[in-house]
């Protein structure tokens, strides 16, 4: 029984180590490109009407930050890149939250403007849009 237990334990440990190595390899490739993307993008629209703006914080980074959180709780050694990324998790959370608030206000303004009001505020909408 003891041999079976030790064998099973060894196999589980090897499997866990293999999965962590695969995950570590994915950290490098997913973070570099995703962190260099623009945080805001404008949805394409028909005609020349201003489109809604969206926050573009990649879901892959969100997933990665969540995974790092749980791996830290399990006290598993993490690659340096993942640790550095996780050190800034509060900054990412507050900045994307603030951007979401601004974007929602901007989109609400665009959505509630009447067609007759848009020409009156076109210059201000363009200024807000150019700031994005």
C-alpha positions in Angstrom: 0.0 0.0 0.0 2.9 2.4 0.9 4.5 1.7 -2.5 1.3 2.5 -4.3 0.9 5.7 -2.4 4.5 6.8 -3.1 4.1 6.0 -6.8 0.9 7.9 -7.1 2.3 10.8 -5.1 5.4 10.9 -7.4 3.2 10.8 -10.5 1.0 13.6 -9.3 4.1 15.7 -8.4 5.6 15.1 -11.9 2.3 16.0 -13.5 2.0 19.2 -11.4 5.6 20.2 -12.3 5.0 19.6 -16.0 1.8 21.7 -16.0 3.6 24.6 -14.1 6.4 24.5 -16.7 3.9 24.7 -19.5 2.1 27.6 -17.8 5.4 29.4 -17.2 6.2 29.1 -21.0 2.8 30.7 -21.7 3.4 33.6 -19.4 6.3 34.9 -21.5 4.5 34.8 -24.8 1.1 36.1 -23.6 2.3 39.1 -21.5 4.7 40.8 -23.9 2.2 41.3 -26.7 -0.8 42.0 -24.5 0.9 44.7 -22.4 1.8 46.6 -25.6 -1.8 46.8 -26.8 -3.7 50.1 -26.7 -6.0 50.3 -23.6 -8.8 52.0 -25.5 -10.3 51.3 -28.9 -13.2 52.7 -30.8 -15.8 50.4 -32.2 -16.2 50.7 -35.9 -19.4 52.4 -37.0 -21.2 53.1 -40.2 -20.9 56.5 -41.8 -18.9 59.2 -40.0 -20.7 58.9 -36.7 -18.5 58.7 -33.6 -18.4 55.1 -32.3 -18.5 53.9 -28.8 -15.2 53.5 -27.0 -14.2 50.3 -25.1 -11.5 49.4 -22.7 -9.2 46.9 -24.2 -7.5 45.2 -21.2 -7.0 41.7 -22.5 -8.9 38.8 -20.9 -5.7 36.7 -21.1 -4.0 39.1 -18.7 -6.9 39.1 -16.4 -6.8 35.3 -16.4 -3.0 35.3 -15.9 -3.3 37.7 -12.9 -6.0 35.4 -11.3 -3.8 32.3 -11.9 -0.8 34.0 -10.3 -2.9 35.0 -7.3 -3.9 31.4 -6.7 -0.4 30.0 -7.3 1.0 32.4 -4.8 -1.6 31.2 -2.3 -0.4 27.6 -2.9 3.2 28.9 -2.4 4.3 27.6 -5.8 7.5 29.2 -7.2 6.6 31.6 -10.0 8.6 32.9 -12.9 10.0 36.4 -12.3 7.9 37.8 -15.2 4.7 36.6 -13.6 5.7 38.0 -10.1 6.6 41.4 -11.6 3.3 41.5 -13.4 1.4 40.5 -10.3 3.2 43.2 -8.3 1.3 45.8 -10.3 -2.2 44.1 -10.0 -3.6 46.9 -7.9 -2.4 49.5 -10.5 -4.0 47.6 -13.3 -7.2 47.2 -11.4 -7.6 50.8 -10.5 -6.5 52.2 -13.9 -8.8 49.9 -15.9 -11.6 50.6 -13.4 -11.2 54.4 -13.8 -11.0 54.0 -17.6 -14.2 52.0 -17.5 -15.9 54.8 -15.6 -14.7 57.4 -18.1 -15.6 55.3 -21.1 -19.1 54.5 -19.8 -19.8 58.2 -19.2 -18.5 59.1 -22.7 -20.6 56.3 -24.3 -23.7 57.4 -22.3 -23.3 60.9 -23.6 -23.1 59.7 -27.1 -26.0 57.3 -26.7 -28.4 59.9 -25.1 -27.7 62.8 -27.5 -30.6 63.6 -29.8 -29.7 63.9 -33.5 -30.4 67.7 -33.3 -28.0 68.0 -30.4 -25.0 66.2 -32.1 -24.1 69.1 -34.4 -24.2 71.5 -31.5 -21.7 69.4 -29.5 -19.7 68.0 -32.4 -16.6 69.9 -31.6 -16.6 68.8 -28.0 -17.3 65.2 -28.9 -14.4 65.4 -31.4 -12.1 66.7 -28.6 -13.1 63.9 -26.2 -12.7 61.4 -29.0 -9.3 62.8 -30.0 -8.2 62.6 -26.3 -8.9 58.8 -26.6 
